Amino acid sequence: MPQMAPLSWINLFILFIITYMILNSLNYFSFTYNNKTSSTSLKSKKINWKW
């Protein structure tokens, strides 16, 4: 590609990797889970075995 002749390919590769890492970290840290353990209690079901 003659339009990209002044650019170094390693600089372009580093730019893409940095962009990829920034987008992945923003996606990872922007996601939040709902805390469901404090609102509900664990219920145990007892099973009577009759042999």
C-alpha distance matrix in Angstrom:
0.0 3.8 5.5 5.9 6.9 10.5 10.6 12.2 11.4 15.2 15.7 13.5 15.4 18.6 18.0 17.7 20.7 22.8 22.1 23.2 26.2 27.3 27.2 29.0 31.7 32.2 32.7 35.0 37.2 37.5 39.1 42.9 45.5 48.8 51.8 54.0 56.2 58.3 59.2 60.4 62.7 62.6 65.2 66.6 68.3 71.2 71.9 75.4 75.5 78.6 79.2
3.8 0.0 3.8 5.4 5.2 8.7 10.1 12.2 12.6 16.4 16.4 14.8 17.3 20.1 19.4 19.7 22.8 24.4 23.9 25.4 28.3 29.1 29.2 31.4 33.7 34.2 34.9 37.4 39.3 39.5 41.4 45.2 48.0 51.3 54.2 56.6 58.8 60.7 61.6 63.0 65.4 65.4 68.1 69.6 71.4 74.4 75.1 78.7 78.9 82.0 82.7
5.5 3.8 0.0 3.8 5.7 7.9 8.9 11.9 12.5 16.0 15.3 13.4 16.4 18.8 17.4 17.9 21.3 22.5 21.6 23.5 26.4 26.8 26.9 29.3 31.6 31.7 32.6 35.2 36.9 37.0 39.1 42.8 45.7 48.9 51.9 54.4 56.7 58.5 59.3 60.9 63.4 63.5 66.3 68.0 69.8 72.9 73.8 77.4 77.8 81.0 81.8
5.9 5.4 3.8 0.0 3.8 5.7 5.4 8.2 8.8 12.2 11.5 9.8 12.9 15.2 14.2 15.0 18.1 19.3 18.9 20.8 23.5 24.1 24.5 26.8 28.9 29.3 30.4 32.7 34.4 34.8 36.9 40.7 43.5 46.9 49.7 52.3 54.4 56.2 57.2 58.8 61.1 61.2 64.1 65.7 67.6 70.7 71.6 75.2 75.5 78.8 79.6
6.9 5.2 5.7 3.8 0.0 3.9 5.5 7.6 9.1 12.5 12.3 11.6 14.4 16.7 16.3 17.4 20.2 21.5 21.6 23.4 25.8 26.6 27.4 29.5 31.5 32.2 33.4 35.5 37.2 37.8 40.0 43.6 46.5 49.9 52.6 55.3 57.2 59.1 60.2 61.8 64.0 64.1 67.0 68.5 70.4 73.4 74.3 77.9 78.1 81.4 82.0
10.5 8.7 7.9 5.7 3.9 0.0 3.8 6.6 9.4 12.0 10.9 11.1 14.4 15.7 15.2 17.2 19.7 20.4 20.8 23.1 25.1 25.6 26.8 29.1 30.6 31.3 32.9 35.0 36.3 37.0 39.4 43.0 46.1 49.5 52.1 54.9 56.8 58.4 59.7 61.4 63.7 63.9 66.9 68.5 70.6 73.6 74.7 78.3 78.7 82.0 82.8
10.6 10.1 8.9 5.4 5.5 3.8 0.0 3.7 6.3 8.7 7.3 7.3 10.6 12.0 11.5 13.4 15.9 16.7 17.2 19.4 21.4 22.0 23.2 25.4 26.9 27.7 29.3 31.3 32.7 33.5 35.9 39.5 42.4 45.9 48.4 51.2 53.1 54.8 56.1 57.8 60.0 60.1 63.2 64.7 66.9 69.9 71.0 74.6 75.0 78.3 79.1
12.2 12.2 11.9 8.2 7.6 6.6 3.7 0.0 3.8 5.5 5.3 6.5 8.8 10.1 10.8 12.7 14.5 15.6 16.9 18.7 20.3 21.4 23.0 24.6 26.1 27.4 28.9 30.5 32.0 33.2 35.5 39.0 41.8 45.4 47.8 50.5 52.2 53.9 55.5 57.0 59.0 59.0 62.1 63.5 65.7 68.5 69.5 73.1 73.4 76.7 77.4
11.4 12.6 12.5 8.8 9.1 9.4 6.3 3.8 0.0 3.8 5.4 5.0 6.1 8.6 9.8 10.6 12.3 14.2 15.3 16.5 18.3 20.0 21.2 22.5 24.3 25.8 27.0 28.5 30.3 31.6 33.5 37.1 39.7 43.3 45.7 48.3 49.9 51.9 53.4 54.8 56.7 56.5 59.5 60.8 62.8 65.7 66.6 70.1 70.3 73.6 74.2
15.2 16.4 16.0 12.2 12.5 12.0 8.7 5.5 3.8 0.0 3.8 5.4 4.9 6.1 8.5 9.8 10.4 12.2 14.1 15.1 16.3 18.2 19.9 20.9 22.3 24.2 25.6 26.7 28.4 30.0 32.0 35.4 38.0 41.7 43.8 46.5 47.9 49.9 51.6 52.9 54.7 54.6 57.6 58.8 61.0 63.8 64.8 68.3 68.5 71.9 72.5
15.7 16.4 15.3 11.5 12.3 10.9 7.3 5.3 5.4 3.8 0.0 3.8 5.4 5.1 6.1 8.7 9.8 10.5 12.2 14.1 15.3 16.4 18.3 19.9 21.0 22.5 24.2 25.6 26.9 28.4 30.7 34.1 37.0 40.6 42.8 45.7 47.2 48.9 50.5 52.1 54.1 54.2 57.3 58.8 61.1 63.9 65.1 68.7 69.1 72.6 73.4
13.5 14.8 13.4 9.8 11.6 11.1 7.3 6.5 5.0 5.4 3.8 0.0 3.8 5.4 5.0 6.3 8.7 9.9 10.6 12.3 14.3 15.4 16.6 18.3 20.1 21.2 22.6 24.3 25.9 27.0 29.1 32.7 35.5 39.1 41.5 44.3 46.0 47.8 49.2 50.8 52.9 52.9 56.0 57.5 59.6 62.6 63.7 67.3 67.7 71.1 71.9
15.4 17.3 16.4 12.9 14.4 14.4 10.6 8.8 6.1 4.9 5.4 3.8 0.0 3.8 5.4 5.2 6.2 8.7 9.9 10.5 12.3 14.3 15.4 16.5 18.3 20.0 21.1 22.4 24.4 25.8 27.6 31.1 33.7 37.3 39.6 42.3 43.8 45.8 47.4 48.7 50.6 50.5 53.4 54.8 56.9 59.7 60.8 64.3 64.6 68.0 68.7
18.6 20.1 18.8 15.2 16.7 15.7 12.0 10.1 8.6 6.1 5.1 5.4 3.8 0.0 3.8 5.4 5.0 6.1 8.5 9.7 10.4 12.2 14.2 15.2 16.4 18.2 19.8 20.9 22.4 24.0 26.1 29.5 32.3 35.9 38.0 40.9 42.3 44.1 45.8 47.3 49.2 49.2 52.3 53.7 56.1 58.9 60.1 63.7 64.1 67.6 68.4
18.0 19.4 17.4 14.2 16.3 15.2 11.5 10.8 9.8 8.5 6.1 5.0 5.4 3.8 0.0 3.8 5.5 5.2 6.1 8.6 10.0 10.6 12.3 14.2 15.5 16.6 18.3 19.9 21.3 22.4 24.8 28.2 31.2 34.7 37.1 40.0 41.7 43.3 44.8 46.5 48.6 48.9 52.0 53.7 56.0 59.0 60.3 63.9 64.5 68.0 69.0
17.7 19.7 17.9 15.0 17.4 17.2 13.4 12.7 10.6 9.8 8.7 6.3 5.2 5.4 3.8 0.0 3.8 5.5 5.1 6.0 8.6 9.9 10.6 12.1 14.2 15.4 16.4 18.2 20.1 21.0 23.0 26.6 29.3 32.9 35.4 38.0 39.9 41.7 43.1 44.5 46.7 46.8 49.8 51.3 53.5 56.5 57.7 61.3 61.8 65.2 66.2
20.7 22.8 21.3 18.1 20.2 19.7 15.9 14.5 12.3 10.4 9.8 8.7 6.2 5.0 5.5 3.8 0.0 3.8 5.4 5.0 6.1 8.6 9.9 10.5 12.2 14.2 15.3 16.3 18.2 19.9 21.6 25.0 27.6 31.3 33.5 36.2 37.7 39.7 41.2 42.6 44.5 44.5 47.6 49.0 51.3 54.2 55.4 59.0 59.4 62.9 63.8
22.8 24.4 22.5 19.3 21.5 20.4 16.7 15.6 14.2 12.2 10.5 9.9 8.7 6.1 5.2 5.5 3.8 0.0 3.8 5.4 5.1 6.1 8.6 9.8 10.6 12.2 14.1 15.2 16.5 18.1 20.4 23.7 26.6 30.2 32.3 35.3 36.8 38.4 40.1 41.8 43.8 44.0 47.2 48.9 51.3 54.3 55.7 59.4 60.1 63.6 64.7
22.1 23.9 21.6 18.9 21.6 20.8 17.2 16.9 15.3 14.1 12.2 10.6 9.9 8.5 6.1 5.1 5.4 3.8 0.0 3.8 5.5 5.2 6.2 8.5 10.0 10.6 12.2 14.2 15.6 16.4 18.7 22.3 25.3 28.7 31.3 34.1 36.0 37.6 38.9 40.6 42.9 43.3 46.4 48.2 50.6 53.7 55.1 58.8 59.6 63.1 64.3
23.2 25.4 23.5 20.8 23.4 23.1 19.4 18.7 16.5 15.1 14.1 12.3 10.5 9.7 8.6 6.0 5.0 5.4 3.8 0.0 3.8 5.5 5.3 6.1 8.6 10.0 10.6 12.2 14.3 15.4 17.1 20.7 23.3 26.9 29.4 32.0 33.8 35.7 37.0 38.5 40.6 40.7 43.8 45.4 47.6 50.7 52.0 55.6 56.3 59.7 60.9
26.2 28.3 26.4 23.5 25.8 25.1 21.4 20.3 18.3 16.3 15.3 14.3 12.3 10.4 10.0 8.6 6.1 5.1 5.5 3.8 0.0 3.8 5.5 5.1 6.1 8.6 9.8 10.4 12.2 14.1 15.9 19.1 21.8 25.5 27.6 30.4 31.9 33.7 35.3 36.9 38.8 39.0 42.2 43.8 46.2 49.2 50.7 54.3 55.0 58.6 59.7
27.3 29.1 26.8 24.1 26.6 25.6 22.0 21.4 20.0 18.2 16.4 15.4 14.3 12.2 10.6 9.9 8.6 6.1 5.2 5.5 3.8 0.0 3.8 5.5 5.2 6.1 8.5 9.9 10.7 12.0 14.5 17.8 20.9 24.4 26.7 29.7 31.4 32.9 34.4 36.2 38.4 39.0 42.2 44.1 46.7 49.8 51.4 55.1 56.1 59.7 61.0
27.2 29.2 26.9 24.5 27.4 26.8 23.2 23.0 21.2 19.9 18.3 16.6 15.4 14.2 12.3 10.6 9.9 8.6 6.2 5.3 5.5 3.8 0.0 3.8 5.5 5.1 6.1 8.6 10.1 10.5 12.6 16.2 19.3 22.7 25.3 28.1 30.2 31.7 32.9 34.6 37.0 37.5 40.6 42.6 45.0 48.2 49.7 53.5 54.4 57.9 59.3
29.0 31.4 29.3 26.8 29.5 29.1 25.4 24.6 22.5 20.9 19.9 18.3 16.5 15.2 14.2 12.1 10.5 9.8 8.5 6.1 5.1 5.5 3.8 0.0 3.8 5.5 5.1 6.1 8.6 10.0 11.2 14.7 17.2 20.9 23.3 25.9 27.7 29.6 31.0 32.4 34.6 34.8 37.9 39.7 42.0 45.1 46.6 50.3 51.2 54.7 56.0
31.7 33.7 31.6 28.9 31.5 30.6 26.9 26.1 24.3 22.3 21.0 20.1 18.3 16.4 15.5 14.2 12.2 10.6 10.0 8.6 6.1 5.2 5.5 3.8 0.0 3.8 5.4 5.0 6.1 8.3 10.3 13.3 16.2 19.7 21.8 24.8 26.4 27.9 29.5 31.3 33.4 33.8 37.1 39.0 41.6 44.7 46.4 50.1 51.2 54.8 56.2
32.2 34.2 31.7 29.3 32.2 31.3 27.7 27.4 25.8 24.2 22.5 21.2 20.0 18.2 16.6 15.4 14.2 12.2 10.6 10.0 8.6 6.1 5.1 5.5 3.8 0.0 3.8 5.5 5.4 5.9 8.7 11.9 15.3 18.6 21.0 24.1 26.1 27.3 28.6 30.6 33.0 33.9 37.1 39.3 41.9 45.1 47.0 50.7 52.0 55.5 57.2
32.7 34.9 32.6 30.4 33.4 32.9 29.3 28.9 27.0 25.6 24.2 22.6 21.1 19.8 18.3 16.4 15.3 14.1 12.2 10.6 9.8 8.5 6.1 5.1 5.4 3.8 0.0 3.8 5.7 5.4 6.6 10.3 13.2 16.6 19.3 22.1 24.3 25.9 26.9 28.6 31.1 31.7 34.8 36.9 39.3 42.6 44.2 48.0 49.2 52.7 54.3
35.0 37.4 35.2 32.7 35.5 35.0 31.3 30.5 28.5 26.7 25.6 24.3 22.4 20.9 19.9 18.2 16.3 15.2 14.2 12.2 10.4 9.9 8.6 6.1 5.0 5.5 3.8 0.0 3.8 5.7 5.9 8.9 11.4 15.1 17.3 20.1 21.8 23.6 25.0 26.6 28.7 29.2 32.4 34.3 36.9 40.0 41.8 45.5 46.7 50.2 51.8
37.2 39.3 36.9 34.4 37.2 36.3 32.7 32.0 30.3 28.4 26.9 25.9 24.4 22.4 21.3 20.1 18.2 16.5 15.6 14.3 12.2 10.7 10.1 8.6 6.1 5.4 5.7 3.8 0.0 3.8 5.5 7.7 10.8 14.2 16.1 19.4 21.1 22.2 23.8 25.8 28.1 28.9 32.3 34.5 37.3 40.5 42.5 46.3 47.7 51.3 53.0
37.5 39.5 37.0 34.8 37.8 37.0 33.5 33.2 31.6 30.0 28.4 27.0 25.8 24.0 22.4 21.0 19.9 18.1 16.4 15.4 14.1 12.0 10.5 10.0 8.3 5.9 5.4 5.7 3.8 0.0 3.8 6.5 10.1 13.0 15.6 18.8 21.0 22.0 23.0 25.2 27.9 29.0 32.3 34.8 37.4 40.8 42.8 46.6 48.1 51.7 53.6
39.1 41.4 39.1 36.9 40.0 39.4 35.9 35.5 33.5 32.0 30.7 29.1 27.6 26.1 24.8 23.0 21.6 20.4 18.7 17.1 15.9 14.5 12.6 11.2 10.3 8.7 6.6 5.9 5.5 3.8 0.0 3.8 6.9 10.1 12.9 15.7 18.1 19.5 20.3 22.2 24.9 25.8 28.9 31.3 33.8 37.3 39.2 43.0 44.5 48.0 49.9
42.9 45.2 42.8 40.7 43.6 43.0 39.5 39.0 37.1 35.4 34.1 32.7 31.1 29.5 28.2 26.6 25.0 23.7 22.3 20.7 19.1 17.8 16.2 14.7 13.3 11.9 10.3 8.9 7.7 6.5 3.8 0.0 3.8 6.7 9.2 12.3 14.6 15.8 16.7 18.8 21.4 22.6 25.9 28.5 31.1 34.5 36.7 40.5 42.2 45.8 47.8
45.5 48.0 45.7 43.5 46.5 46.1 42.4 41.8 39.7 38.0 37.0 35.5 33.7 32.3 31.2 29.3 27.6 26.6 25.3 23.3 21.8 20.9 19.3 17.2 16.2 15.3 13.2 11.4 10.8 10.1 6.9 3.8 0.0 3.8 6.3 8.9 11.3 12.9 13.8 15.4 18.0 19.0 22.2 24.7 27.4 30.8 33.0 36.7 38.5 42.0 44.2
48.8 51.3 48.9 46.9 49.9 49.5 45.9 45.4 43.3 41.7 40.6 39.1 37.3 35.9 34.7 32.9 31.3 30.2 28.7 26.9 25.5 24.4 22.7 20.9 19.7 18.6 16.6 15.1 14.2 13.0 10.1 6.7 3.8 0.0 3.8 6.0 9.1 10.2 10.4 12.3 15.3 16.8 19.9 22.8 25.4 28.9 31.3 35.0 37.1 40.5 42.9
51.8 54.2 51.9 49.7 52.6 52.1 48.4 47.8 45.7 43.8 42.8 41.5 39.6 38.0 37.1 35.4 33.5 32.3 31.3 29.4 27.6 26.7 25.3 23.3 21.8 21.0 19.3 17.3 16.1 15.6 12.9 9.2 6.3 3.8 0.0 3.8 5.8 6.7 7.8 9.8 12.4 14.1 17.4 20.4 23.3 26.7 29.3 33.0 35.2 38.7 41.1
54.0 56.6 54.4 52.3 55.3 54.9 51.2 50.5 48.3 46.5 45.7 44.3 42.3 40.9 40.0 38.0 36.2 35.3 34.1 32.0 30.4 29.7 28.1 25.9 24.8 24.1 22.1 20.1 19.4 18.8 15.7 12.3 8.9 6.0 3.8 0.0 3.8 5.6 5.6 6.5 9.3 10.9 14.0 17.1 19.8 23.3 25.9 29.6 31.9 35.3 37.9
56.2 58.8 56.7 54.4 57.2 56.8 53.1 52.2 49.9 47.9 47.2 46.0 43.8 42.3 41.7 39.9 37.7 36.8 36.0 33.8 31.9 31.4 30.2 27.7 26.4 26.1 24.3 21.8 21.1 21.0 18.1 14.6 11.3 9.1 5.8 3.8 0.0 3.8 5.6 5.7 7.1 8.5 12.0 14.9 18.0 21.3 24.1 27.6 30.0 33.5 36.0
58.3 60.7 58.5 56.2 59.1 58.4 54.8 53.9 51.9 49.9 48.9 47.8 45.8 44.1 43.3 41.7 39.7 38.4 37.6 35.7 33.7 32.9 31.7 29.6 27.9 27.3 25.9 23.6 22.2 22.0 19.5 15.8 12.9 10.2 6.7 5.6 3.8 0.0 3.8 5.8 7.3 10.0 13.3 16.5 19.7 22.8 26.0 29.3 32.0 35.4 38.2
59.2 61.6 59.3 57.2 60.2 59.7 56.1 55.5 53.4 51.6 50.5 49.2 47.4 45.8 44.8 43.1 41.2 40.1 38.9 37.0 35.3 34.4 32.9 31.0 29.5 28.6 26.9 25.0 23.8 23.0 20.3 16.7 13.8 10.4 7.8 5.6 5.6 3.8 0.0 3.8 6.8 10.1 12.7 16.3 19.1 22.4 25.5 28.9 31.6 34.9 37.9
60.4 63.0 60.9 58.8 61.8 61.4 57.8 57.0 54.8 52.9 52.1 50.8 48.7 47.3 46.5 44.5 42.6 41.8 40.6 38.5 36.9 36.2 34.6 32.4 31.3 30.6 28.6 26.6 25.8 25.2 22.2 18.8 15.4 12.3 9.8 6.5 5.7 5.8 3.8 0.0 3.8 6.7 9.0 12.6 15.4 18.7 21.8 25.1 27.9 31.2 34.1
62.7 65.4 63.4 61.1 64.0 63.7 60.0 59.0 56.7 54.7 54.1 52.9 50.6 49.2 48.6 46.7 44.5 43.8 42.9 40.6 38.8 38.4 37.0 34.6 33.4 33.0 31.1 28.7 28.1 27.9 24.9 21.4 18.0 15.3 12.4 9.3 7.1 7.3 6.8 3.8 0.0 3.8 6.3 9.7 12.8 15.9 19.1 22.4 25.2 28.5 31.5
62.6 65.4 63.5 61.2 64.1 63.9 60.1 59.0 56.5 54.6 54.2 52.9 50.5 49.2 48.9 46.8 44.5 44.0 43.3 40.7 39.0 39.0 37.5 34.8 33.8 33.9 31.7 29.2 28.9 29.0 25.8 22.6 19.0 16.8 14.1 10.9 8.5 10.0 10.1 6.7 3.8 0.0 3.8 6.5 9.8 12.9 16.0 19.4 22.0 25.4 28.2
65.2 68.1 66.3 64.1 67.0 66.9 63.2 62.1 59.5 57.6 57.3 56.0 53.4 52.3 52.0 49.8 47.6 47.2 46.4 43.8 42.2 42.2 40.6 37.9 37.1 37.1 34.8 32.4 32.3 32.3 28.9 25.9 22.2 19.9 17.4 14.0 12.0 13.3 12.7 9.0 6.3 3.8 0.0 3.8 6.5 9.7 12.9 16.2 19.0 22.3 25.2
66.6 69.6 68.0 65.7 68.5 68.5 64.7 63.5 60.8 58.8 58.8 57.5 54.8 53.7 53.7 51.3 49.0 48.9 48.2 45.4 43.8 44.1 42.6 39.7 39.0 39.3 36.9 34.3 34.5 34.8 31.3 28.5 24.7 22.8 20.4 17.1 14.9 16.5 16.3 12.6 9.7 6.5 3.8 0.0 3.7 6.4 9.6 12.9 15.6 19.0 21.8
68.3 71.4 69.8 67.6 70.4 70.6 66.9 65.7 62.8 61.0 61.1 59.6 56.9 56.1 56.0 53.5 51.3 51.3 50.6 47.6 46.2 46.7 45.0 42.0 41.6 41.9 39.3 36.9 37.3 37.4 33.8 31.1 27.4 25.4 23.3 19.8 18.0 19.7 19.1 15.4 12.8 9.8 6.5 3.7 0.0 3.8 6.4 9.8 12.6 15.8 18.8
71.2 74.4 72.9 70.7 73.4 73.6 69.9 68.5 65.7 63.8 63.9 62.6 59.7 58.9 59.0 56.5 54.2 54.3 53.7 50.7 49.2 49.8 48.2 45.1 44.7 45.1 42.6 40.0 40.5 40.8 37.3 34.5 30.8 28.9 26.7 23.3 21.3 22.8 22.4 18.7 15.9 12.9 9.7 6.4 3.8 0.0 3.8 6.5 9.5 12.8 15.8
71.9 75.1 73.8 71.6 74.3 74.7 71.0 69.5 66.6 64.8 65.1 63.7 60.8 60.1 60.3 57.7 55.4 55.7 55.1 52.0 50.7 51.4 49.7 46.6 46.4 47.0 44.2 41.8 42.5 42.8 39.2 36.7 33.0 31.3 29.3 25.9 24.1 26.0 25.5 21.8 19.1 16.0 12.9 9.6 6.4 3.8 0.0 3.8 6.2 9.5 12.4
75.4 78.7 77.4 75.2 77.9 78.3 74.6 73.1 70.1 68.3 68.7 67.3 64.3 63.7 63.9 61.3 59.0 59.4 58.8 55.6 54.3 55.1 53.5 50.3 50.1 50.7 48.0 45.5 46.3 46.6 43.0 40.5 36.7 35.0 33.0 29.6 27.6 29.3 28.9 25.1 22.4 19.4 16.2 12.9 9.8 6.5 3.8 0.0 3.8 6.3 9.6
75.5 78.9 77.8 75.5 78.1 78.7 75.0 73.4 70.3 68.5 69.1 67.7 64.6 64.1 64.5 61.8 59.4 60.1 59.6 56.3 55.0 56.1 54.4 51.2 51.2 52.0 49.2 46.7 47.7 48.1 44.5 42.2 38.5 37.1 35.2 31.9 30.0 32.0 31.6 27.9 25.2 22.0 19.0 15.6 12.6 9.5 6.2 3.8 0.0 3.8 6.3
78.6 82.0 81.0 78.8 81.4 82.0 78.3 76.7 73.6 71.9 72.6 71.1 68.0 67.6 68.0 65.2 62.9 63.6 63.1 59.7 58.6 59.7 57.9 54.7 54.8 55.5 52.7 50.2 51.3 51.7 48.0 45.8 42.0 40.5 38.7 35.3 33.5 35.4 34.9 31.2 28.5 25.4 22.3 19.0 15.8 12.8 9.5 6.3 3.8 0.0 3.8
79.2 82.7 81.8 79.6 82.0 82.8 79.1 77.4 74.2 72.5 73.4 71.9 68.7 68.4 69.0 66.2 63.8 64.7 64.3 60.9 59.7 61.0 59.3 56.0 56.2 57.2 54.3 51.8 53.0 53.6 49.9 47.8 44.2 42.9 41.1 37.9 36.0 38.2 37.9 34.1 31.5 28.2 25.2 21.8 18.8 15.8 12.4 9.6 6.3 3.8 0.0
